[in-house]
């Protein structure tokens, strides 16, 4: 949550001083981190230990990238 809060605060306080690329980076960071927090909360709601689903998804993604195309 600290990353989300920090990026949002930076955008709010320095919007006019940031170029478009930096604004997009911060907005993407907020979106990515919010998605991660949402996944963690979903895992907790389903009773899985935090991070288990994330690790499983990471392994699945790594395996799919190694598979022949």
Buried (B, 14 or more C-beta within 10 A) or exposed (E): EEBBEBBBEBBEEEEEEBEEEEBEEBEEBBEEBEEEEEBBEEBEEEEBEEEEBBEEEEEEEEEEEEEEE
